[in-house]
Amino acid sequence: MLYRVCGLKISSDTPLPELPLVEKDQPGSVDLCLRMLDSSGQAPPTAGQWVTSEALDNGQPWLSCARTDGGYLVRVNELADFLIDAAGRQVSCFAGARTSVQTLRHLFIDQVLPLVLNLRGQDALHATSILTGAGLCAFVGPSGVGKSTLAAAFQLEGYAVLSDDCLAVHEESAGFVATPAYPGVRLWQDTATALGRHDSLAAPVADYTPKRRVTISGESNEVFERAWPLVRIYALLRPTDGQEDSTPVPSIEPLPRNTAFLELVASLFRLDPTDREMLARQFRFIERILALVAVRRLLLPNALSALPAVRAAIAADLETG
């Protein structure tokens, strides 16, 4: 089966219903092959030098990356191992004994694929994005700040959501463009209910999280088959404790260049932080974005009832050019 995501045509030996399908007769070669392997009775893939490791808030290991003889190993603790070849053209998944296929799909699409893009030399932002009449707007910020909720609120007003977590961005002669990911967002159940999303449209993201994957239907395949001009990046921020009453309405303001640089550094995916050439490439990428794309601070009130005001504030900001 063939799928398209972030500008890549992916061949998979297992269905990936979250991704747009590609007809077999469409032109273009396969960019990436995914294989789901039966790891029962097999030893875990051998890691070489570990280059990065992330932990959960409770200190439990989460996602670690290591070099191997033929590329990289991405290990999601007790859930799965993903072997990536050095060219970023093949991913082999070894599942944990109790890991469901649904969880494996999520880990590949939302955790591993952005790292593959980085390995292939494609810079990608950890960003949710929407398509407006002015172009594509990206929302960056720490996990839990409300990127997906904001995008879902825009979708209810007829805007297309083009990415929930990973936004592939590159420069063309006319400026920066972004390539869509897939039509869906991940929301907490109470948020989805408050926004009026029907439960029949939502499926569990994975076994280890109560979040729901809300599939957004009705978007034409054409929307996801082309790149769109990137016109704004909004760095989202919530009021801190004690500030809620002083922030009843959203505010948008330009970010100082050094602050915007740090925001984008924190928002880029990277497989191997010890790869100096990759880091230099990313720094050049950020400098070019800051020269061509407006980066704004968007202060979000904590109440869902403020979302219409947030949409209005963004629309007004886009009209300023």
C-alpha positions as CSV (number, residue, x, y, z in Angstrom):
1,M,0.0,0.0,0.0
2,L,1.2,3.5,-0.8
3,Y,0.6,6.6,1.3
4,R,1.7,10.3,1.1
5,V,2.8,12.3,4.1
6,C,5.1,15.3,4.5
7,G,6.0,15.1,0.8
8,L,7.1,11.5,0.9
9,K,5.5,8.6,-0.9
10,I,5.6,5.6,1.6
11,S,5.2,2.0,0.9
12,S,4.0,0.0,3.9
13,D,3.3,-3.7,4.4
14,T,0.6,-2.8,6.9
15,P,-2.4,-0.4,6.5
16,L,-1.8,3.2,7.7
17,P,-5.4,4.5,7.7
18,E,-4.3,7.8,9.2
19,L,-2.5,8.8,6.0
20,P,-3.8,9.8,2.6
21,L,-3.7,7.0,0.1
22,V,-1.7,7.2,-3.2
23,E,-3.0,5.5,-6.3
24,K,-0.4,3.1,-7.7
25,D,-0.5,4.7,-11.1
26,Q,0.5,8.1,-9.8
27,P,3.9,9.1,-11.0
28,G,6.9,9.3,-8.7
29,S,9.1,6.7,-7.0
30,V,8.7,5.4,-3.5
31,D,10.7,7.5,-1.0
32,L,10.4,5.3,2.1
33,C,9.5,1.6,2.9
34,L,8.0,0.6,6.2
35,R,8.2,-3.0,7.4
36,M,6.4,-4.3,10.5
37,L,8.4,-7.4,11.6
38,D,7.4,-10.2,14.0
39,S,9.9,-9.8,16.9
40,S,8.6,-12.8,18.9
41,G,11.5,-14.9,20.1
42,Q,14.1,-12.5,18.7
43,A,16.7,-10.5,20.6
44,P,16.2,-6.7,20.5
45,P,18.2,-4.9,17.7
46,T,21.7,-4.1,18.8
47,A,22.5,-0.5,19.6
48,G,25.8,1.2,19.1
49,Q,26.5,4.6,20.6
50,W,23.4,6.2,22.1
51,V,23.1,9.8,21.0
52,T,20.0,11.1,22.7
53,S,17.4,10.0,25.2
54,E,14.1,11.6,26.3
55,A,12.3,10.9,29.6
56,L,8.7,11.3,30.8
57,D,7.9,13.8,33.5
58,N,8.2,11.0,36.1
59,G,11.7,10.2,34.9
60,Q,10.8,7.0,33.1
61,P,12.8,6.5,29.8
62,W,10.7,7.3,26.7
63,L,12.5,7.6,23.4
64,S,16.2,7.0,22.8
65,C,18.3,7.0,19.6
66,A,21.5,5.2,18.9
67,R,23.8,4.8,16.0
68,T,24.1,1.3,14.4
69,D,26.3,-0.2,11.8
70,G,23.7,0.5,9.1
71,G,22.0,3.7,10.3
72,Y,20.1,4.4,13.5
73,L,17.9,2.6,16.1
74,V,15.0,4.5,17.7
75,R,13.8,2.7,20.8
76,V,10.5,3.6,22.4
77,N,10.8,2.1,25.8
78,E,9.0,-1.3,26.1
79,L,6.8,-0.5,23.1
80,A,8.9,-0.9,19.9
81,D,12.3,-0.6,18.2
82,F,12.6,1.1,14.8
83,L,15.7,0.5,12.7
84,I,16.3,3.3,10.1
85,D,18.8,2.8,7.3
86,A,21.5,5.4,6.9
87,A,19.8,7.0,3.8
88,G,16.4,7.3,5.5
89,R,14.8,5.1,2.9
90,Q,13.8,2.1,5.0
91,V,12.3,1.6,8.4
92,S,11.9,-1.8,10.1
93,C,9.7,-1.9,13.2
94,F,10.1,-4.6,15.9
95,A,7.1,-4.5,18.2
96,G,7.1,-5.2,21.9
97,A,5.2,-8.3,23.0
98,R,2.1,-6.4,24.1
99,T,2.2,-3.4,21.7
100,S,-0.9,-3.1,19.5
101,V,-0.7,-2.3,15.8
102,Q,-2.6,0.9,16.5
103,T,0.1,2.0,18.8
104,L,2.8,1.1,16.3
105,R,1.2,3.2,13.6
106,H,1.1,6.2,16.0
107,L,4.7,5.7,17.0
108,F,5.8,5.5,13.3
109,I,3.7,8.4,12.1
110,D,4.1,10.9,14.9
111,Q,7.4,9.9,16.6
112,V,9.7,8.2,14.1
113,L,8.8,9.7,10.8
114,P,9.8,13.3,11.8
115,L,13.2,11.9,12.7
116,V,13.5,10.2,9.4
117,L,12.8,13.5,7.6
118,N,15.7,15.0,9.6
119,L,18.0,12.2,8.6
120,R,17.0,12.8,5.0
121,G,18.0,16.4,5.2
122,Q,14.4,17.7,5.3
123,D,13.8,20.2,8.1
124,A,10.5,19.9,9.9
125,L,8.9,21.9,12.7
126,H,7.1,20.4,15.6
127,A,4.0,22.4,14.6
128,T,0.3,22.3,14.0
129,S,-0.8,24.2,10.9
130,I,-3.8,25.5,9.2
131,L,-4.5,26.8,5.7
132,T,-5.9,30.3,5.5
133,G,-6.7,32.6,2.6
134,A,-3.3,34.3,3.1
135,G,-1.3,31.1,3.2
136,L,-0.3,28.5,5.8
137,C,0.0,29.4,9.5
138,A,2.1,27.2,11.9
139,F,1.6,27.0,15.6
140,V,4.6,26.0,17.7
141,G,5.1,25.7,21.4
142,P,5.6,23.1,24.2
143,S,3.4,20.0,24.4
144,G,0.1,20.8,26.1
145,V,0.0,24.5,25.2
146,G,-3.0,24.0,22.9
147,K,-1.7,23.8,19.3
148,S,-4.1,20.9,18.3
149,T,-7.0,22.5,20.1
150,L,-6.5,25.8,18.3
151,A,-6.2,24.0,14.9
152,A,-9.4,22.0,15.6
153,A,-11.3,25.2,16.4
154,F,-10.2,26.7,13.1
155,Q,-11.3,23.5,11.3
156,L,-14.8,23.9,12.7
157,E,-14.9,27.2,10.9
158,G,-14.0,25.6,7.6
159,Y,-10.2,25.9,7.6
160,A,-8.1,23.0,6.5
161,V,-5.7,21.5,9.1
162,L,-2.6,20.4,7.3
163,S,-0.5,19.0,10.2
164,D,-0.9,18.1,13.8
165,D,2.6,17.5,14.9
166,C,5.1,17.6,12.1
167,L,5.4,20.2,9.4
168,A,7.9,19.8,6.6
169,V,9.3,23.1,5.5
170,H,11.6,24.1,2.7
171,E,12.7,27.2,0.8
172,E,11.7,27.9,-2.9
173,S,12.5,30.9,-5.1
174,A,9.4,32.7,-3.9
175,G,9.9,32.0,-0.2
176,F,9.3,29.2,2.3
177,V,6.6,26.6,1.7
178,A,5.3,23.8,3.9
179,T,4.2,20.3,2.9
180,P,1.0,18.9,4.6
181,A,1.1,15.8,6.8
182,Y,-2.3,14.1,7.3
183,P,-5.9,15.2,7.9
184,G,-6.3,14.8,11.7
185,V,-5.6,16.1,15.1
186,R,-5.0,14.5,18.5
187,L,-7.2,15.8,21.3
188,W,-8.1,14.9,24.9
189,Q,-11.6,13.5,25.1
190,D,-13.0,16.4,27.1
191,T,-11.6,18.9,24.6
192,A,-13.0,17.0,21.7
193,T,-16.4,16.9,23.4
194,A,-16.3,20.6,24.3
195,L,-15.5,21.4,20.7
196,G,-18.5,19.4,19.5
197,R,-16.5,16.7,17.8
198,H,-18.7,13.5,17.4
199,D,-17.2,10.4,19.1
200,S,-17.7,8.4,15.9
201,L,-14.9,10.5,14.3
202,A,-12.5,9.8,17.1
203,A,-10.4,6.7,17.7
204,P,-7.8,6.2,20.5
205,V,-4.3,7.4,19.5
206,A,-2.5,4.6,21.2
207,D,-2.8,2.2,24.2
208,Y,-0.7,4.3,26.5
209,T,-2.6,7.6,26.2
210,P,-6.3,8.6,26.6
211,K,-6.0,11.1,23.7
212,R,-8.3,10.6,20.7
213,R,-7.3,10.9,17.1
214,V,-10.0,13.0,15.4
215,T,-10.0,12.3,11.7
216,I,-10.9,15.4,9.6
217,S,-12.9,14.4,6.6
218,G,-13.9,16.4,3.6
219,E,-10.5,17.7,2.5
220,S,-9.6,17.0,-1.1
221,N,-6.5,15.0,-1.8
222,E,-5.2,18.0,-3.8
223,V,-4.8,20.0,-0.6
224,F,-2.4,17.4,0.7
225,E,-0.5,16.8,-2.5
226,R,1.1,20.2,-2.9
227,A,3.1,22.7,-0.8
228,W,1.7,25.9,0.5
229,P,3.3,29.3,1.2
230,L,4.3,29.6,4.9
231,V,3.2,33.1,5.9
232,R,3.2,33.1,9.8
233,I,4.6,31.2,12.7
234,Y,2.9,31.7,16.0
235,A,4.7,30.7,19.2
236,L,2.0,29.9,21.6
237,L,2.2,30.8,25.3
238,R,-0.3,30.3,28.1
239,P,-0.7,32.6,31.1
240,T,1.2,31.3,34.2
241,D,-0.4,30.7,37.5
242,G,-1.7,34.0,38.9
243,Q,-1.9,35.7,35.5
244,E,-5.2,34.2,34.3
245,D,-7.3,37.2,35.3
246,S,-4.9,39.6,33.7
247,T,-5.2,37.8,30.3
248,P,-8.9,37.7,29.4
249,V,-8.3,38.2,25.7
250,P,-5.6,36.9,23.3
251,S,-2.7,39.1,22.3
252,I,-0.3,38.9,19.4
253,E,3.0,40.7,19.2
254,P,6.3,40.4,17.2
255,L,9.1,38.3,18.8
256,P,12.6,39.7,19.2
257,R,14.9,37.9,16.7
258,N,16.9,36.1,19.4
259,T,13.8,34.9,21.2
260,A,12.3,33.7,17.9
261,F,15.5,31.9,17.1
262,L,15.4,30.0,20.3
263,E,11.7,29.2,19.8
264,L,12.4,27.6,16.4
265,V,15.5,25.8,17.7
266,A,13.3,24.1,20.3
267,S,10.7,23.3,17.6
268,L,12.9,21.4,15.2
269,F,13.1,17.6,15.0
270,R,16.6,16.1,15.1
271,L,17.6,12.5,15.2
272,D,21.2,12.8,16.1
273,P,22.1,16.0,18.1
274,T,25.8,15.1,17.8
275,D,25.7,15.5,14.0
276,R,27.4,18.9,13.6
277,E,26.7,19.2,9.9
278,M,23.0,18.7,10.6
279,L,23.0,21.3,13.4
280,A,24.7,23.9,11.2
281,R,22.1,23.2,8.5
282,Q,19.3,23.8,10.9
283,F,20.8,27.0,12.2
284,R,21.1,28.3,8.6
285,F,17.5,27.2,8.0
286,I,16.3,29.2,11.0
287,E,18.2,32.3,9.9
288,R,16.5,32.1,6.5
289,I,13.0,31.6,8.0
290,L,13.5,34.6,10.3
291,A,14.5,36.7,7.3
292,L,11.4,35.8,5.3
293,V,8.6,34.6,7.6
294,A,7.0,36.7,10.4
295,V,7.2,35.0,13.8
296,R,4.8,36.2,16.4
297,R,4.1,35.5,20.1
298,L,0.5,34.4,20.6
299,L,-0.7,34.6,24.2
300,L,-3.7,32.3,24.7
301,P,-6.3,32.7,27.4
302,N,-6.9,29.4,29.2
303,A,-10.6,29.2,28.5
304,L,-12.0,27.3,25.5
305,S,-14.6,30.1,25.2
306,A,-11.8,32.4,24.1
307,L,-11.1,30.4,20.9
308,P,-13.4,32.6,18.7
309,A,-11.4,35.7,19.9
310,V,-8.2,33.9,19.1
311,R,-9.3,33.2,15.6
312,A,-10.3,36.8,15.1
313,A,-7.0,38.0,16.4
314,I,-5.1,35.8,14.0
315,A,-7.3,36.9,11.1
316,A,-6.6,40.5,11.9
317,D,-2.9,39.9,12.2
318,L,-2.8,38.2,8.8
319,E,-4.4,41.3,7.2
320,T,-1.4,43.3,8.3
321,G,0.6,41.4,5.6
